[in-house]
Amino acid sequence: MRLSEDKVRRIAERIVDEMQERGLLAYPRKEPAARSARVKAVYDVIIADLQIEEEIDREVDR
């Protein structure tokens, strides 16, 4: 499944928001810049994982 960068960003935003709403994470800083940094961190993890999967898929295709 191919995911656009926008889709991954929306997923990252949802993960951060859902975890905060459920009380799974407590953030000392509530300002928008802090939320953006958390979303970016989740986004980076997802993108890195997708890149690894893409490399594996290319290896398998060879």
Phi and psi restraints in degrees (range 20) as a CNS / XPLOR table:
assign (resid 1 and name C) (resid 2 and name N)
       (resid 2 and name CA) (resid 2 and name C) 1.0 -90.0 20.0 2
assign (resid 2 and name N) (resid 2 and name CA)
       (resid 2 and name C) (resid 3 and name N) 1.0 133.6 20.0 2
assign (resid 2 and name C) (resid 3 and name N)
       (resid 3 and name CA) (resid 3 and name C) 1.0 -120.3 20.0 2
assign (resid 3 and name N) (resid 3 and name CA)
       (resid 3 and name C) (resid 4 and name N) 1.0 131.8 20.0 2
assign (resid 3 and name C) (resid 4 and name N)
       (resid 4 and name CA) (resid 4 and name C) 1.0 -74.5 20.0 2
assign (resid 4 and name N) (resid 4 and name CA)
       (resid 4 and name C) (resid 5 and name N) 1.0 162.6 20.0 2
assign (resid 4 and name C) (resid 5 and name N)
       (resid 5 and name CA) (resid 5 and name C) 1.0 -61.6 20.0 2
assign (resid 5 and name N) (resid 5 and name CA)
       (resid 5 and name C) (resid 6 and name N) 1.0 -36.0 20.0 2
assign (resid 5 and name C) (resid 6 and name N)
       (resid 6 and name CA) (resid 6 and name C) 1.0 -64.0 20.0 2
assign (resid 6 and name N) (resid 6 and name CA)
       (resid 6 and name C) (resid 7 and name N) 1.0 -41.8 20.0 2
assign (resid 6 and name C) (resid 7 and name N)
       (resid 7 and name CA) (resid 7 and name C) 1.0 -64.1 20.0 2
assign (resid 7 and name N) (resid 7 and name CA)
       (resid 7 and name C) (resid 8 and name N) 1.0 -44.1 20.0 2
assign (resid 7 and name C) (resid 8 and name N)
       (resid 8 and name CA) (resid 8 and name C) 1.0 -62.1 20.0 2
assign (resid 8 and name N) (resid 8 and name CA)
       (resid 8 and name C) (resid 9 and name N) 1.0 -40.7 20.0 2
assign (resid 8 and name C) (resid 9 and name N)
       (resid 9 and name CA) (resid 9 and name C) 1.0 -62.9 20.0 2
assign (resid 9 and name N) (resid 9 and name CA)
       (resid 9 and name C) (resid 10 and name N) 1.0 -42.3 20.0 2
assign (resid 9 and name C) (resid 10 and name N)
       (resid 10 and name CA) (resid 10 and name C) 1.0 -64.3 20.0 2
assign (resid 10 and name N) (resid 10 and name CA)
       (resid 10 and name C) (resid 11 and name N) 1.0 -39.2 20.0 2
assign (resid 10 and name C) (resid 11 and name N)
       (resid 11 and name CA) (resid 11 and name C) 1.0 -63.1 20.0 2
assign (resid 11 and name N) (resid 11 and name CA)
       (resid 11 and name C) (resid 12 and name N) 1.0 -44.8 20.0 2
assign (resid 11 and name C) (resid 12 and name N)
       (resid 12 and name CA) (resid 12 and name C) 1.0 -61.0 20.0 2
assign (resid 12 and name N) (resid 12 and name CA)
       (resid 12 and name C) (resid 13 and name N) 1.0 -43.2 20.0 2
assign (resid 12 and name C) (resid 13 and name N)
       (resid 13 and name CA) (resid 13 and name C) 1.0 -61.1 20.0 2
assign (resid 13 and name N) (resid 13 and name CA)
       (resid 13 and name C) (resid 14 and name N) 1.0 -43.3 20.0 2
assign (resid 13 and name C) (resid 14 and name N)
       (resid 14 and name CA) (resid 14 and name C) 1.0 -65.3 20.0 2
assign (resid 14 and name N) (resid 14 and name CA)
       (resid 14 and name C) (resid 15 and name N) 1.0 -41.1 20.0 2
assign (resid 14 and name C) (resid 15 and name N)
       (resid 15 and name CA) (resid 15 and name C) 1.0 -59.6 20.0 2
assign (resid 15 and name N) (resid 15 and name CA)
       (resid 15 and name C) (resid 16 and name N) 1.0 -49.8 20.0 2
assign (resid 15 and name C) (resid 16 and name N)
       (resid 16 and name CA) (resid 16 and name C) 1.0 -60.4 20.0 2
assign (resid 16 and name N) (resid 16 and name CA)
       (resid 16 and name C) (resid 17 and name N) 1.0 -48.3 20.0 2
assign (resid 16 and name C) (resid 17 and name N)
       (resid 17 and name CA) (resid 17 and name C) 1.0 -65.2 20.0 2
assign (resid 17 and name N) (resid 17 and name CA)
       (resid 17 and name C) (resid 18 and name N) 1.0 -44.7 20.0 2
assign (resid 17 and name C) (resid 18 and name N)
       (resid 18 and name CA) (resid 18 and name C) 1.0 -63.4 20.0 2
assign (resid 18 and name N) (resid 18 and name CA)
       (resid 18 and name C) (resid 19 and name N) 1.0 -43.3 20.0 2
assign (resid 18 and name C) (resid 19 and name N)
       (resid 19 and name CA) (resid 19 and name C) 1.0 -64.8 20.0 2
assign (resid 19 and name N) (resid 19 and name CA)
       (resid 19 and name C) (resid 20 and name N) 1.0 -38.2 20.0 2
assign (resid 19 and name C) (resid 20 and name N)
       (resid 20 and name CA) (resid 20 and name C) 1.0 -68.2 20.0 2
assign (resid 20 and name N) (resid 20 and name CA)
       (resid 20 and name C) (resid 21 and name N) 1.0 -44.0 20.0 2
assign (resid 20 and name C) (resid 21 and name N)
       (resid 21 and name CA) (resid 21 and name C) 1.0 -61.8 20.0 2
assign (resid 21 and name N) (resid 21 and name CA)
       (resid 21 and name C) (resid 22 and name N) 1.0 -35.4 20.0 2
assign (resid 21 and name C) (resid 22 and name N)
       (resid 22 and name CA) (resid 22 and name C) 1.0 -83.6 20.0 2
assign (resid 22 and name N) (resid 22 and name CA)
       (resid 22 and name C) (resid 23 and name N) 1.0 -0.6 20.0 2
assign (resid 22 and name C) (resid 23 and name N)
       (resid 23 and name CA) (resid 23 and name C) 1.0 75.2 20.0 2
assign (resid 23 and name N) (resid 23 and name CA)
       (resid 23 and name C) (resid 24 and name N) 1.0 18.2 20.0 2
assign (resid 23 and name C) (resid 24 and name N)
       (resid 24 and name CA) (resid 24 and name C) 1.0 -79.8 20.0 2
assign (resid 24 and name N) (resid 24 and name CA)
       (resid 24 and name C) (resid 25 and name N) 1.0 -21.0 20.0 2
assign (resid 24 and name C) (resid 25 and name N)
       (resid 25 and name CA) (resid 25 and name C) 1.0 -134.5 20.0 2
assign (resid 25 and name N) (resid 25 and name CA)
       (resid 25 and name C) (resid 26 and name N) 1.0 137.7 20.0 2
assign (resid 25 and name C) (resid 26 and name N)
       (resid 26 and name CA) (resid 26 and name C) 1.0 -118.4 20.0 2
assign (resid 26 and name N) (resid 26 and name CA)
       (resid 26 and name C) (resid 27 and name N) 1.0 119.9 20.0 2
assign (resid 26 and name C) (resid 27 and name N)
       (resid 27 and name CA) (resid 27 and name C) 1.0 -102.9 20.0 2
assign (resid 27 and name N) (resid 27 and name CA)
       (resid 27 and name C) (resid 28 and name N) 1.0 129.6 20.0 2
assign (resid 27 and name C) (resid 28 and name N)
       (resid 28 and name CA) (resid 28 and name C) 1.0 -70.8 20.0 2
assign (resid 28 and name N) (resid 28 and name CA)
       (resid 28 and name C) (resid 29 and name N) 1.0 -28.4 20.0 2
assign (resid 28 and name C) (resid 29 and name N)
       (resid 29 and name CA) (resid 29 and name C) 1.0 -109.9 20.0 2
assign (resid 29 and name N) (resid 29 and name CA)
       (resid 29 and name C) (resid 30 and name N) 1.0 126.7 20.0 2
assign (resid 29 and name C) (resid 30 and name N)
       (resid 30 and name CA) (resid 30 and name C) 1.0 -104.2 20.0 2
assign (resid 30 and name N) (resid 30 and name CA)
       (resid 30 and name C) (resid 31 and name N) 1.0 -3.5 20.0 2
assign (resid 30 and name C) (resid 31 and name N)
       (resid 31 and name CA) (resid 31 and name C) 1.0 -67.5 20.0 2
assign (resid 31 and name N) (resid 31 and name CA)
       (resid 31 and name C) (resid 32 and name N) 1.0 155.6 20.0 2
assign (resid 31 and name C) (resid 32 and name N)
       (resid 32 and name CA) (resid 32 and name C) 1.0 -55.5 20.0 2
assign (resid 32 and name N) (resid 32 and name CA)
       (resid 32 and name C) (resid 33 and name N) 1.0 -36.1 20.0 2
assign (resid 32 and name C) (resid 33 and name N)
       (resid 33 and name CA) (resid 33 and name C) 1.0 -63.7 20.0 2
assign (resid 33 and name N) (resid 33 and name CA)
       (resid 33 and name C) (resid 34 and name N) 1.0 -35.5 20.0 2
assign (resid 33 and name C) (resid 34 and name N)
       (resid 34 and name CA) (resid 34 and name C) 1.0 -68.3 20.0 2
assign (resid 34 and name N) (resid 34 and name CA)
       (resid 34 and name C) (resid 35 and name N) 1.0 -41.2 20.0 2
assign (resid 34 and name C) (resid 35 and name N)
       (resid 35 and name CA) (resid 35 and name C) 1.0 -62.3 20.0 2
assign (resid 35 and name N) (resid 35 and name CA)
       (resid 35 and name C) (resid 36 and name N) 1.0 -43.6 20.0 2
assign (resid 35 and name C) (resid 36 and name N)
       (resid 36 and name CA) (resid 36 and name C) 1.0 -59.5 20.0 2
assign (resid 36 and name N) (resid 36 and name CA)
       (resid 36 and name C) (resid 37 and name N) 1.0 -40.1 20.0 2
assign (resid 36 and name C) (resid 37 and name N)
       (resid 37 and name CA) (resid 37 and name C) 1.0 -65.7 20.0 2
assign (resid 37 and name N) (resid 37 and name CA)
       (resid 37 and name C) (resid 38 and name N) 1.0 -38.9 20.0 2
assign (resid 37 and name C) (resid 38 and name N)
       (resid 38 and name CA) (resid 38 and name C) 1.0 -66.6 20.0 2
assign (resid 38 and name N) (resid 38 and name CA)
       (resid 38 and name C) (resid 39 and name N) 1.0 -43.5 20.0 2
assign (resid 38 and name C) (resid 39 and name N)
       (resid 39 and name CA) (resid 39 and name C) 1.0 -61.1 20.0 2
assign (resid 39 and name N) (resid 39 and name CA)
       (resid 39 and name C) (resid 40 and name N) 1.0 -43.3 20.0 2
assign (resid 39 and name C) (resid 40 and name N)
       (resid 40 and name CA) (resid 40 and name C) 1.0 -61.7 20.0 2
assign (resid 40 and name N) (resid 40 and name CA)
       (resid 40 and name C) (resid 41 and name N) 1.0 -39.9 20.0 2
assign (resid 40 and name C) (resid 41 and name N)
       (resid 41 and name CA) (resid 41 and name C) 1.0 -63.7 20.0 2
assign (resid 41 and name N) (resid 41 and name CA)
       (resid 41 and name C) (resid 42 and name N) 1.0 -43.9 20.0 2
assign (resid 41 and name C) (resid 42 and name N)
       (resid 42 and name CA) (resid 42 and name C) 1.0 -66.2 20.0 2
assign (resid 42 and name N) (resid 42 and name CA)
       (resid 42 and name C) (resid 43 and name N) 1.0 -43.3 20.0 2
assign (resid 42 and name C) (resid 43 and name N)
       (resid 43 and name CA) (resid 43 and name C) 1.0 -56.2 20.0 2
assign (resid 43 and name N) (resid 43 and name CA)
       (resid 43 and name C) (resid 44 and name N) 1.0 -46.9 20.0 2
assign (resid 43 and name C) (resid 44 and name N)
       (resid 44 and name CA) (resid 44 and name C) 1.0 -61.1 20.0 2
assign (resid 44 and name N) (resid 44 and name CA)
       (resid 44 and name C) (resid 45 and name N) 1.0 -39.7 20.0 2
assign (resid 44 and name C) (resid 45 and name N)
       (resid 45 and name CA) (resid 45 and name C) 1.0 -64.7 20.0 2
assign (resid 45 and name N) (resid 45 and name CA)
       (resid 45 and name C) (resid 46 and name N) 1.0 -45.0 20.0 2
assign (resid 45 and name C) (resid 46 and name N)
       (resid 46 and name CA) (resid 46 and name C) 1.0 -63.7 20.0 2
assign (resid 46 and name N) (resid 46 and name CA)
       (resid 46 and name C) (resid 47 and name N) 1.0 -46.4 20.0 2
assign (resid 46 and name C) (resid 47 and name N)
       (resid 47 and name CA) (resid 47 and name C) 1.0 -61.2 20.0 2
assign (resid 47 and name N) (resid 47 and name CA)
       (resid 47 and name C) (resid 48 and name N) 1.0 -44.3 20.0 2
assign (resid 47 and name C) (resid 48 and name N)
       (resid 48 and name CA) (resid 48 and name C) 1.0 -59.9 20.0 2
assign (resid 48 and name N) (resid 48 and name CA)
       (resid 48 and name C) (resid 49 and name N) 1.0 -42.2 20.0 2
assign (resid 48 and name C) (resid 49 and name N)
       (resid 49 and name CA) (resid 49 and name C) 1.0 -66.2 20.0 2
assign (resid 49 and name N) (resid 49 and name CA)
       (resid 49 and name C) (resid 50 and name N) 1.0 -41.6 20.0 2
assign (resid 49 and name C) (resid 50 and name N)
       (resid 50 and name CA) (resid 50 and name C) 1.0 -63.7 20.0 2
assign (resid 50 and name N) (resid 50 and name CA)
       (resid 50 and name C) (resid 51 and name N) 1.0 -36.4 20.0 2
assign (resid 50 and name C) (resid 51 and name N)
       (resid 51 and name CA) (resid 51 and name C) 1.0 -66.1 20.0 2
assign (resid 51 and name N) (resid 51 and name CA)
       (resid 51 and name C) (resid 52 and name N) 1.0 -39.7 20.0 2
assign (resid 51 and name C) (resid 52 and name N)
       (resid 52 and name CA) (resid 52 and name C) 1.0 -62.3 20.0 2
assign (resid 52 and name N) (resid 52 and name CA)
       (resid 52 and name C) (resid 53 and name N) 1.0 -45.4 20.0 2
assign (resid 52 and name C) (resid 53 and name N)
       (resid 53 and name CA) (resid 53 and name C) 1.0 -61.9 20.0 2
assign (resid 53 and name N) (resid 53 and name CA)
       (resid 53 and name C) (resid 54 and name N) 1.0 -39.4 20.0 2
assign (resid 53 and name C) (resid 54 and name N)
       (resid 54 and name CA) (resid 54 and name C) 1.0 -63.9 20.0 2
assign (resid 54 and name N) (resid 54 and name CA)
       (resid 54 and name C) (resid 55 and name N) 1.0 -41.2 20.0 2
assign (resid 54 and name C) (resid 55 and name N)
       (resid 55 and name CA) (resid 55 and name C) 1.0 -63.0 20.0 2
assign (resid 55 and name N) (resid 55 and name CA)
       (resid 55 and name C) (resid 56 and name N) 1.0 -41.8 20.0 2
assign (resid 55 and name C) (resid 56 and name N)
       (resid 56 and name CA) (resid 56 and name C) 1.0 -62.4 20.0 2
assign (resid 56 and name N) (resid 56 and name CA)
       (resid 56 and name C) (resid 57 and name N) 1.0 -44.2 20.0 2
assign (resid 56 and name C) (resid 57 and name N)
       (resid 57 and name CA) (resid 57 and name C) 1.0 -60.6 20.0 2
assign (resid 57 and name N) (resid 57 and name CA)
       (resid 57 and name C) (resid 58 and name N) 1.0 -40.9 20.0 2
assign (resid 57 and name C) (resid 58 and name N)
       (resid 58 and name CA) (resid 58 and name C) 1.0 -64.0 20.0 2
assign (resid 58 and name N) (resid 58 and name CA)
       (resid 58 and name C) (resid 59 and name N) 1.0 -40.3 20.0 2
assign (resid 58 and name C) (resid 59 and name N)
       (resid 59 and name CA) (resid 59 and name C) 1.0 -61.9 20.0 2
assign (resid 59 and name N) (resid 59 and name CA)
       (resid 59 and name C) (resid 60 and name N) 1.0 -43.7 20.0 2
assign (resid 59 and name C) (resid 60 and name N)
       (resid 60 and name CA) (resid 60 and name C) 1.0 -64.8 20.0 2
assign (resid 60 and name N) (resid 60 and name CA)
       (resid 60 and name C) (resid 61 and name N) 1.0 -39.2 20.0 2
assign (resid 60 and name C) (resid 61 and name N)
       (resid 61 and name CA) (resid 61 and name C) 1.0 -65.6 20.0 2
assign (resid 61 and name N) (resid 61 and name CA)
       (resid 61 and name C) (resid 62 and name N) 1.0 -25.8 20.0 2
